[in-house]
Amino acid sequence: MRQSRNSIMRGASGALGDELVFRQRAGKTVISIPAFRRVDKRTKEQLIFRERFRQAAIYATAVIADPARKVLYQAIAKLGTSAYNMAFRDRFKAPVITAIDIGNYSGSPGDIIRIGAEDDFRVESVQVTIIDAAEVIVEDGFAVANPEGTWLYTAANANATPAGGKVLVDVRDLPGNITTGEARL
């Protein structure tokens, strides 16, 4: 039953024995049952997920301890979430490569490769590696953010055999998550 004026429970936090847990979220008191520990063995996937969760918690704790980074995450937090929640989510979710446009790349210096990359907070960098047909690295460098929301890489070296080669793209976000993509030439 919802009660709007209950001065006894307002601001309560903690546990009532092993039965109830009281928390504060967005200025409201939330009552739930306590979490329980599983006793069965966890699968390999569950252990990997648990480690990712642990790393996200470590990152979020470090963010709120640094006032400059905390302000960045607090600016995007919605009502009911905190800088900690946003930093946790950012560490937990890797960036996504939405497109690798090699249509304007013919192997000549000055050719443009356009990369679409997004993250729930911010893409920190986009690294591009061009490899020729003989599996030799032609060049490696960073793309530049474009005001349109894409990233542009301008080729600096000539690639005599682009056909059969590939373009590798590494997208990194602020917490250091890396997503790799590939496009065949």
C-alpha positions in Angstrom: 0.0 0.0 0.0 1.4 3.4 -1.0 1.5 6.0 1.7 2.4 9.6 0.9 2.6 10.9 4.5 4.3 8.4 6.7 6.7 10.3 8.9 7.8 7.1 10.7 9.3 5.5 7.6 10.5 8.7 5.8 14.3 8.6 5.5 14.7 5.1 6.9 17.7 3.0 5.7 19.2 -0.3 6.9 17.8 -3.7 7.7 15.0 -4.9 9.9 16.4 -8.3 10.9 16.5 -10.8 8.0 13.1 -9.7 6.7 13.3 -6.2 5.2 15.9 -3.7 3.8 15.2 0.0 3.6 17.0 2.2 1.1 16.7 5.8 -0.2 16.3 6.4 -3.9 15.5 9.8 -5.5 14.3 11.1 -2.1 11.9 8.2 -1.5 12.1 5.3 0.9 12.2 1.9 -0.9 11.5 -1.3 1.1 12.6 -4.7 -0.3 13.6 -8.2 0.8 17.3 -8.7 1.4 19.6 -10.2 -1.2 20.4 -13.9 -0.7 23.6 -15.8 -1.5 23.5 -18.7 -3.9 25.1 -21.9 -2.8 25.3 -23.7 -6.2 28.4 -23.6 -8.4 28.6 -20.8 -10.9 29.2 -21.4 -14.6 32.1 -19.9 -16.5 29.9 -17.2 -18.0 28.6 -16.3 -14.6 32.1 -15.9 -13.3 33.1 -13.7 -16.2 30.0 -11.6 -15.7 30.8 -11.3 -12.0 34.3 -10.1 -12.7 33.0 -7.5 -15.2 30.6 -6.3 -12.5 33.4 -6.1 -10.0 35.6 -4.1 -12.3 32.7 -1.7 -13.0 32.2 -1.2 -9.3 35.9 -0.4 -8.8 35.8 2.1 -11.7 32.7 3.8 -10.4 34.2 4.1 -6.9 37.3 5.7 -8.3 35.2 8.1 -10.4 33.2 9.4 -7.4 36.5 9.9 -5.4 37.7 12.2 -8.2 35.7 15.4 -8.1 36.5 16.4 -11.8 35.3 13.0 -13.2 32.4 12.9 -10.8 31.0 16.1 -12.2 31.2 14.7 -15.8 29.1 11.7 -14.9 26.7 13.7 -12.6 25.9 16.0 -15.5 24.3 13.1 -17.5 22.6 11.4 -14.5 18.9 11.5 -14.5 16.7 11.8 -11.5 17.1 8.8 -9.3 20.5 7.9 -10.6 23.9 9.1 -9.4 27.4 9.7 -10.8 28.3 6.3 -9.4 25.4 4.6 -11.4 26.4 6.4 -14.6 30.2 5.6 -14.2 29.3 1.9 -13.4 27.2 1.7 -16.5 29.9 3.3 -18.7 32.5 0.8 -17.5 30.1 -2.1 -17.9 29.1 -1.2 -21.5 31.7 -1.1 -24.2 31.4 1.3 -27.1 29.7 0.2 -30.4 31.1 0.5 -33.9 28.1 1.4 -36.1 29.9 1.8 -39.4 33.3 1.6 -41.1 33.0 3.4 -44.4 35.9 2.6 -46.8 34.1 3.7 -49.9 36.4 6.7 -50.4 39.6 4.7 -49.7 41.6 3.6 -52.8 45.1 3.4 -51.3 46.1 7.0 -52.0 47.4 9.5 -49.4 44.5 11.8 -48.4 41.8 9.2 -48.8 39.2 9.3 -46.0 37.9 6.5 -43.9 34.7 7.3 -42.0 34.0 5.5 -38.7 30.7 5.5 -36.9 31.2 4.9 -33.1 29.0 5.5 -30.1 29.1 5.0 -26.4 26.5 5.7 -23.7 28.8 8.4 -22.3 31.7 9.3 -24.6 34.0 7.8 -27.2 37.5 8.7 -26.1 39.5 7.6 -29.2 39.3 5.7 -32.5 42.5 4.0 -33.8 42.8 2.9 -37.4 45.2 0.3 -38.8 45.4 -0.3 -42.6 46.9 -3.6 -43.7 47.6 -4.5 -47.3 46.9 -7.7 -49.2 50.3 -9.2 -48.1 49.3 -8.7 -44.4 51.8 -5.8 -44.0 50.8 -2.8 -41.9 50.7 0.2 -44.3 49.9 2.7 -41.5 48.4 3.2 -38.1 46.9 6.3 -36.5 44.1 8.0 -34.8 40.9 9.2 -36.4 39.6 12.7 -35.6 36.1 13.5 -34.2 33.8 15.1 -36.8 31.1 17.6 -35.7 28.6 15.3 -37.5 29.2 12.7 -34.8 31.5 10.4 -36.9 35.2 9.9 -36.8 37.5 10.6 -39.8 40.8 9.0 -40.6 42.9 10.5 -43.4 45.3 8.1 -45.0 48.9 9.3 -45.0 50.8 6.6 -46.9 50.3 5.0 -50.3 48.9 1.5 -50.4 50.0 -0.2 -53.6 47.8 -3.3 -53.0 44.7 -2.3 -51.2 42.5 -5.0 -52.7 42.5 -8.0 -50.4 43.7 -5.9 -47.5 41.7 -4.7 -44.5 41.1 -1.8 -42.2 41.1 -2.5 -38.4 39.4 -0.1 -36.1 39.7 0.0 -32.3 37.2 2.3 -30.4 38.0 3.1 -26.8 35.7 4.8 -24.3 36.6 6.8 -21.1 36.9 3.8 -18.8 39.2 2.0 -21.3 36.7 -0.5 -22.9 37.8 -1.4 -26.4 35.7 -2.6 -29.3 37.4 -3.8 -32.4 36.0 -3.9 -35.9 37.2 -4.9 -39.4 36.4 -4.0 -42.9 37.8 -5.8 -46.0 39.2 -3.8 -48.8 
